């Protein structure tokens, strides 16, 4: 079964830290692919999702949303098939459901439609 499984969400006070992890199970694409994280706003009826961070197939190039630059770090362990997001100095605006994603051809900036594989999501809540 091919899937992405997130873990590491939770509740913290502003200024705190969390580390999200994503395990890749199965083979997604025949070619190297990008992975990343999207955030869905809590309580959003339209399920607005915003790209947070992406790492490209070379595992060197990354992309971050302006709001998280300098605070979040994305990393990928291809040998272990895991993706991580280290989040520092968290703010209430970082709250949401975080989805791990994978896609074969991802633009810059990344778009939601670039990613064909999505995990189930893990919730992050940051209290003021």
C-alpha positions in Angstrom: 0.0 0.0 0.0 1.4 3.4 -1.1 1.0 6.1 1.5 2.5 9.0 3.5 2.1 8.9 7.2 2.7 12.1 9.3 3.5 12.3 13.0 4.7 14.9 15.5 1.8 17.3 15.6 0.6 18.7 18.9 -0.1 21.8 20.9 2.5 24.3 22.0 2.7 27.9 23.2 4.0 30.6 21.0 7.7 30.5 20.8 7.9 26.8 21.2 9.1 24.1 18.8 7.8 21.0 17.1 9.2 18.5 14.7 7.0 16.9 12.1 7.9 13.6 10.5 6.6 11.8 7.5 7.2 8.2 6.6 6.9 7.1 3.0 5.5 3.7 2.5 5.7 2.2 -0.9 7.0 3.5 -4.3 5.3 6.7 -5.5 6.9 7.6 -8.8 9.3 6.0 -11.3 11.4 9.2 -11.3 12.9 11.2 -8.5 10.3 13.4 -6.9 9.9 16.4 -4.6 8.4 16.3 -1.1 7.0 18.9 1.1 4.5 20.2 3.6 1.3 22.1 3.2 -0.8 23.7 5.9 -4.6 23.8 5.9 -6.1 26.6 7.9 -8.1 25.3 10.9 -11.9 25.7 10.5 -11.5 26.6 6.9 -14.7 25.6 5.0 -12.9 26.0 1.7 -10.0 23.9 3.0 -7.5 26.5 2.1 -4.1 25.0 1.8 -0.8 26.8 1.7 2.6 25.5 0.8 4.9 25.7 3.7 8.2 24.1 2.6 9.4 21.9 -0.2 12.6 19.9 -0.9 13.4 19.1 -4.5 14.7 15.7 -5.8 18.3 16.7 -5.4 17.8 17.0 -1.7 19.6 20.3 -1.8 17.2 22.9 -3.3 14.5 23.9 -1.0 11.6 26.4 -1.0 10.0 28.1 2.0 6.9 30.3 2.4 8.0 33.8 3.4 6.2 33.4 6.7 8.4 30.5 7.9 11.8 31.4 6.5 14.4 31.4 9.2 12.1 29.4 11.5 11.3 26.1 9.7 13.8 23.6 8.2 12.8 20.8 5.9 15.0 17.8 5.5 14.8 14.4 3.8 16.4 11.1 4.5 16.1 9.1 1.3 17.7 6.0 2.8 15.0 5.9 5.5 12.3 7.3 3.2 11.4 10.0 5.7 10.7 13.7 5.5 11.0 16.1 8.5 10.0 19.6 9.3 11.7 21.3 12.2 9.6 24.2 13.4 11.0 26.8 15.7 9.6 30.0 17.3 6.1 28.9 16.5 3.4 31.5 16.1 -0.4 31.2 16.4 -0.6 31.8 12.6 1.3 28.5 12.1 -1.6 26.6 13.5 -3.3 24.2 11.1 -3.4 20.7 9.7 0.0 19.9 8.2 0.1 17.5 5.2 3.1 15.7 3.9 3.1 15.7 0.1 5.0 14.2 -2.8 5.0 15.1 -6.5 7.2 14.3 -9.6 7.3 17.8 -11.1 7.1 20.7 -8.7 7.3 24.3 -9.7 8.7 27.3 -7.8 6.7 28.4 -6.0 5.0 25.0 -5.5 1.3 24.7 -6.2 -1.2 22.4 -4.6 -1.8 20.6 -8.0 1.9 19.7 -8.3 1.5 17.0 -5.7 -0.3 13.8 -6.4 0.3 12.1 -3.0 -1.0 13.5 0.3 -0.8 12.1 3.8 -3.8 12.2 6.2 -2.5 15.3 8.0 -1.3 16.1 11.5 -2.7 19.0 13.5 -0.5 21.7 15.0 -2.0 24.2 17.4 0.0 27.2 18.7 -1.5 29.1 21.6 -0.7 32.8 22.1 
